């Protein structure tokens, strides 16, 4: 179990270092960095390389934003097998809708509770 914590920390840290390097070295904006990491997770998921990473690192691979890209692709592929091209369009939102809804709701609550510094 201690090894799982260690590898989760290492893999999650590597993903974060990649994101920080995109900010500092490549001078990408936060939006561009987010897009690159989500796209990287989607590509790895489409190539069936992300699930072995999740099995190896656990939360170190499921918590970072790359897992959102993986979830989009996995949902689209699963529903495409069942419903064809319509499944591609609906599957990605079916799998990720609870996370997107939670982000909207908690963002709204945060906006009500706290004042911006601007």
N, C-alpha and C positions, 0 to 999 in steps of 0.2 A: 504494500500500500504506500509506503514511503517513496518507492521508486516512481509510482504513478504521480504523486505530488511533484516530485522532482522534474519529471519529463513534461508534465503539464505546465509547470513554471517556465521551463526552458523553451518549449515550443511557443507558448503564448508570448514570451519575451522576444523571441526571434521575430514573430509576426509584428510586434510593436516596434522593434528596431527597424524593420523594413519600412514601416509607416513613417517613423521618424526620419529615416534617411531620405525618403521621398520628399518630406518637408524641407530638410536642411540642405541636402546635396542637390537634388533635382529642382528645388525651389518650386514645388507644386503647391497649389492652394489646398486648403482642407477639402474642398469639394472634389478636386481632381484626385487627391490621395484616396478619398473614400471610394471614388469610382474605380481606381486601379485595384484597390484591395478587394472590393466586391467582385470585380471582373476576374481577378486571379482566383478567388474562391469558386466562382462559377466555372471557370475553365478546368480547375482541378477536379471539381465535382463531376463535370461532364466526361472527363477522362478516367473517372473512377479512382482517382488518387486521393481524394479528400477523406473518404470513409476510413481507409487504413490509417490516415493521420489521426482521425478522431479515436479510433480504436487504440492507438498507441498513446496519445497525449490527453485524451478525455477533454476536460474543460479548457485546457490550453488551446484546443483547436475549435471548440464549440462556442466559446465566449467572444472572441474577436469578430470583427465585421466580415471577415472572409467567410465565416460560416453562413452568413445571410445569402451570399452569392451561391454557395453550395445548396442551401435550402431551396432557392428559386429554381435552380436547374433540376434538382431531384424531384420537386413537385411537378415541374413541367414534363419531365421524362415519364414519371409514373402515370400522369393523366393522359399523356400522348399515347401510351400503350393501350389505355382503356377507351379513349374518345377521339383519337386522331388529332388533327390540327387544332380543333377547338379545345382539346385538353391541354395543349401547350399553352394556350392563352389563359385558361382558367386555373390550371394546376399550380402555377407558381404563386398565384394570389391565395389559393385555398390553403396552402401550407404555411404561408407567412402572414396571413391576415391577422392572427392574434397578436403577433409581435408588432405589426404596424399599428393596429388599433391601440395597443397599450402605450406605444410611443406618443401617439396623438393625444390620448387622454391624460397621461402624466405630464406631457408638455403643456397642455392647457391648464392643468391644476397648478403646475409650477409658475406659469405666467400669472395666474390669479393671486398666488401667495407671495410672490417676490416682485420687487420693483427693479426694472432695468437700470443700469448705471449710465445712462446716456442722456 
